[in-house]
Amino acid sequence: MLTHLLGRHLEEPSEQNLIASGHLANLHRLSNDVVRKVPSDRSYPTSTRAIQTEARVYRRLGKDKRIARYITLRDDYIDLKYEHNGDLQTYLEKHQQVPHDFVNRAARQAVKAVNYIHQNGVVHSDLAARQFLLDDGMHLRLSDFAGASLDGSGALIIENATHYLPRDEVSHSSMKTDIFALGSTLYEIMKGGEKPYGDKSDEEVQELYSRKEFPNLDFIQDGSWKRIIEGCWKGWYESTQDILPDLPAEKRFRFHG
């Protein structure tokens, strides 16, 4: 439980403690262990709606070990536990020699996190390695639901080109589009944070995806992960539940550095 963090002194959000700024929300570090997410522009209805949506999503998901740890949920702000180990993308980019067992565990946890939100009526709509926080035990926790779809509601954002399933403009985010993005996220995990077709323009990436031409996966030694990523990209899975039987065996791993 995180209730012990509530009694500590928290700064008010300011330019000095702003640690991240986005189209819909800003993130302020109010203490050593608490961050607050607020609308990036309170006069912009979509920004306010994003915070309200994220609060609703966290209420729906509750306290799960694969989900970011919230402390306070309000319609105009959300307080979350600050995870000192940062996000998965940054970690992978900084540590090129990541133990294979950690990679395997991280990939398994990413799949299970997405399966959990889908089972609860949530479509993330912007899955990527950067959206997974690393807790004190270096376990993954999925975060940033400001643009999510809840029970089929319209999502407020879409994925970046490297994680975006080509579709017409009127098609909503769905479990299918999340599964495609999960495939690209697993690619990032396997490739040290590198995005699929990360050296190409957005237009080139989408053209390749539209022709069902995907990056080579021969660098992945474990055939199970090759098949899972390919399956996510090519639409072999109807749901994340279908991915679970294909996951390679879990290995006990203790993080040492």
Secondary structure, 3 states (H helix, E strand, C coil): CCHHHCCCCCCCCCCCCEEEECCCEEEEECCCCEEEEEECCCCCHHHHHHHHHHHHHHHHHCCCCCECCEEEECCCCEEEECCCCCEHHHHHHHCCCCCHHHHHHHHHHHHHHHHHHHHCCEECCCCCHHHEEECCCCCEEECCCCCCEECCCCCCCCCCHHHCCCCCCCCCCCHHHHHHHHHHHHHHHHCCCCCCCCCCCHHHHHHHHHCCCCCCCCCCCCHHHHHHHHHHHHCCCCCHHHCHHHCCCCCCCCCCC
